Amino acid sequence: MSVRPIPASLAVLAIAAGCASRPDPARAPFEWLDGRYSNADQYADAPAALKRPPAAGHPYDWIDLQDALFAKIEAPAIEGRVYYLEWRSQGPDGPISRQRVWTFARQADAAWRMDFYTLREPQRFAGRALLRDAFLGLTPADLIGYPSGCSLAFHQIGSAVWHGEIDPQTCLITAQSGRRMRVSASITIEPGWLTYAEAGQLESGAFAFKAPGGPAYRFKRLR
C-alpha cells in the first residue's frame, strides 16, 4: 500500500502540538476519545449555502448539525479496545443518524489499527451507551465488519495528535444493495477535538455516499 503524505493542514497542526518531540509509544489514539461532541460551532460558521439536508449520493455539498457520543464499552468477546459511537442529528435529543463499533489494536510498528463495524440489530443498543452492562453480551456475530484492506492505521503525528485513514485503493466493499464501491475515511483525534470524513465511490466514479457532503466534520468535545 502506498503511503500518502500528511495533508498540509495536519502538518501545521502537528507542529503546533509539538511534533518536534518524539511520539510517546505509551499513548494511544483513543486516549482522548471518550465523551460527547458537537459540531455546533462548525455548523454556525458554515455558509448558508451548505446548510442543506444530506441526500443520497452526492448531488450537492452540505453540512449538518450532529451530536456525537463516543463511549468505551465492556465487550469481553470483542478483541481490542472497544468503543461504541452514537450520533444524533440536530442535537443530543434528535434522531439517531449513526451507530458504529470501533475497535483498536496495537501494531508492532507502534501504530494502532482501528476497525469499523456496524450492528446487525442497532435498535438493541440505541440510547444505551452509558449503561454499564449494556454491551457485555456483544459478540462478533452481532457485528458487520469491512473486508480486509479497510482498517485505519493510526499514527501519532504530534505529542497529542493521532491521524488515521482508509485508503480507497485497498478498501473495496460490496454494499447490501449489491453495489461495489471504494471506501475512504480520514479521522484525526486530539484533546478536545475529533475530525471525521468518510465516502464511498462507485465503480463509475459517482459517490454512493459522502459524510459530510462538504468539509470534514469538526467535532468539539463538550464533556
Disulfide bonds with the S-S distance in Angstrom:
Cys150-Cys171 2.07
